[in-house]
């Protein structure tokens, strides 16, 4: 009895320590960014100027670049990740399921810097060739205007999509495993085809799948080195897929060691603080949705 109590107390202490660590990170980032909060206020997020020499800082281009590249990555990766999850959990032969699962999850183990080098030497030239081959009538549209540089939002979105796929597909696959067999059996009993039975399973697990997509979104928001190496790192806001941009994580990585003034350091800390809060909220929301499915509450999905 005492051993069981000691075990519970020890495990609980580790959990509390993790919460304290997260809280300490938030407190320290708040303390370091307080000078910028007092100096710029809410205008810090509404202005475009980022001039360390003049002491003027506005983070709007970084917010735009972070959201643009992350949402673009989700648009590209979600159908692919969901297709992988459905194939492995529903259609894949048993002897191939293990190797395919291993290869998919192996993508998550590749270091970010390796993705960045692949982006520079392989992805960026391919994107440049695609941009060069884009018809002139499309180049006249705001979404495709600009010189064919190769480095830009499209390259960043593609490399983020590759990095997000293993996270989203892995979680979506586990969520699909929690769907009761009775759901599929009931669909077959009603005369459904295999496609319709799979669609019913996806509908039942839709809350958890949304959570998996959100988890991938949180991963894309905080990615640093790979995106920094292919996005172009320009302080600008543009709707074009071909235009260079900047992200919050990238500006911190590029300028943190070069911050020569207190206000510059504080501005970067404020960017880090907001990125920290957004990432925590997105991941917490994703975990909550996945937990609801694992507890048998699919969020409104009715049994067939």
N, C-alpha and C positions, 0 to 999 in steps of 0.2 A: 504493500500500500504506500509506504513511504517512497519507494523507488518510483512508483507511478506518479506520485505527487511531485517528486523532484524532477522527473522527466518533463512533466507538463510545465512546471515553473521555468525550467531551462529553455524549453522551446518557446514559451511565451516571452521570455527575456530577449531572445534573439529577434522575435517579431517586433517587440517594442523598440529594440535598438535600431532596427531598420527604419521605423517611423521617425525616431529621433534624428537619424542621419538625414533623412529627406527634409525634415523640418529645419535642421541646422543649415543645409544647403540653401534653403529658401531665405532664412534669416541673414546669412552672410551675403547673398546676392542683393537682398534689400538694403543692407548696410552699405555695400559698395556702390550701389546705384543711387543712393539718396541725394547726392549732389546734383545729378542730372534731373531727378524728379523735382527738386526745388527750382532748378534753373529753367527748365523747359516746360514742365507740366505735361498736359495732354497734347500740346502742340508737337511734342517729340514724335508722335505717331502720325502726324498729319502733314508734315513738311518734307521736302525732298532734299534739302541741302545737307550735305555731309562734308564739312570742311574743317579738318582738325587744326589747320593753321589759324583760321579765323575764329575757332571755337564755336562754330555753328554746326548743330547736329540734328538731323531729322531721319527717322527710320522708315519712312513710307516705302522707298524703293526696296528695302529688304523684306518688308512684310509682303509686298506684291510678288517679289521673286520667290519667296518661300511658299506662298499659297499657290502661285501659278505652277511651279515645278511639281509640287506635291500632288495637286489635283490632277495635273496632266499625267503623272505617274499612276494615279489610281484609275483614271480612265483607261489607260493602256493595260495595266496589270490585272485589274479585277476580273475581266472575262477569262483571261488566261489562267489565273490562279484558281478560279472557280471550276473551270474545265478540268484542270489537273486534279483537283479535289474530288470531283464527281467521277472521273475516270478511275482513279485509284480506289475509291471506296465502293463504287457501284459496278464498274465494268471490267476492271483489270483482272486478268488471270492471276491466280494465287501465286504462281511461281515468279511473276514479274512484279508483284506488288511491293515486295521488300526492296529489290534493287531500285525501282523507280522512286520509292519513298526516300531511300538513302540519297540518291542523286539530287532530288529536289531539295532536301534539307541541307545537302552539302553546299548549295549556293549561299546559305546563310552563314557558313563558316569561313567564307573567303574574306580576307581583310579588305577594308574599304580602299586602302591605297592601291591594291591590286586592281580593283574595279576602276579606279581612277586612271591607272596606266593603260588598262584595256580601252578605256574611253578615249584617251588621247591618241593612241596608235591605231585603233580599229574603228571605234564608233564615230569619232569626230570626222575622219575622212569619208566614211560612208554617209553620214548626215550631210556633209558638204556636197558630195556627189548627188544626193537626193535634192538638195536645195538648187543646185545648178540645173538639174533636169526638170525643175518645176516649170510648167507652162507660164508664159508671160501674163495670160489673163488671170491666173491665180496670184502671180507676184504683185498684181495691182491691188489685191485685197489687203486690208490691214493685218490679217492673220498670217500672211505669207510674205510681207514686204521686207526689204532689207537685203544687204549683201550676203552672199553665201559664204559665211565664215566657218561653219561647222560647229564652232563652240557657241552655245546659246541655250535657250529654253528647251528646244526640242531634244538636244543631246542630254541635257540634265534630266528631262522627263523620262527619256528612254533608259538611262542608266539607273535612275531611281526605280523604275518599273521592274527591272531585272533584280534589283536588290530587295524589293518588297514582295515579289512573287512567292518565295519560299515561306515567309511568315504568314501571309494570307492563306495560301493553299494548305499549309500544315494545320492551322487552326480550323479552317473550314472543313478539312477532312475529319478532324476529331469531332467537330460539331455534328457532322452527318452521321458519325458512328453512334451518336446518342439518340438518333431518331428510332423510336420503337419499331420492331419488325412488323408489328400489327398494322402500321401505317401502309407499308408496301403491300402486305398481304390483303388488306382491305381494298386497296386500289386494284390489285389483280382480280379479286373476287368480283368487283364491279365491272370487269371487262376492260380495264385500262391496259394500254400498251406499256412496254418497258419505259419508254420515254415519259409517258404520263405518270407512271409510278415514281420515277426519279423526280419529276417536277413536283409531285405531291410531297416527297421527302424534303426537297429544297424549300418548299413553302412552309412546311412544319418547322424547319430549322432556320427560317429567315432571320430571326432576331440574332442568333449566334453568328450567322454569316455576315450580317451587318457589323457585328462586333469584330469579326476577323478583318473586315475591310478597314474599320477604324483603327485597329491595331497596326495594320500596314501603313495607314495614314500617319500615325504617330511616329513610326519608324522613318518615314520619308521626311517628316518635318525636321528631325534632328540630325539627318545625315550631313556630314561635313566635307571630308576630304575628296570623295569621289565627285561630288557636285562642284566643289571649288575648282577642280581641275578641268571641268568641261563647260561650265555655265558662262564663262567670259568675264565675270566679275566687273561689271560696269554699273555705276550708280545711276540707274535710269528706270523708267517705267514705260513699257511698250507692250502692245498686245500681240506682236508678231512672234511666231514660234521660232523664227530665225534670229531674233534679236538677243544679244547678250543681256545678262541680268546679274542679280546678286541675291544671296539669301542671308538670313540672320546668322546661321551657323558659320557661313563662309566668311562674313565680315569679322566675326570674332576670331576665327582661326588666322586670318590674314593680318589683322591689325593689333591684336592683343599685345604681342611682344614689342610693338613699335609705338605704343601709347606713351607719349612724352609728357602729357599734362594730366592733371587730376580730372579735369572735365572730360577729356577723351577716354580715359580709363573708366570713369563713371558711366559714360554713355554706352560703352561696350558692355559693362556690367548690367545696365538696364535692359539692353537687348537680350542678354543671356537670361536675365530674370524672367522676362515675358516668355521667352522660348521655353524655359523650364516649367512655368505655370501651364502653358498651353499643352505641352507634352504630357504632363501629369494628368491633366483633365481628360485629354483624348484617350490615354491609355486606361485611366480609371473607368471611363465610360465604356470602353471596349470590353474590359474585364467584367464589368457588371452585366452587360448583355450576354456574354458567353456563360457567366455563372447562372443566369436565369435559365438558359437552355439546359445546362448540365443538371439543374435541379428539377427538370421536367416541366418548366414553365416557358413555353415557346413564345410567349408574348402575344397571345391572342389567336394562335393557330388552333383551329378546332380539329378534333379527330374525324377521320373519314367515316 
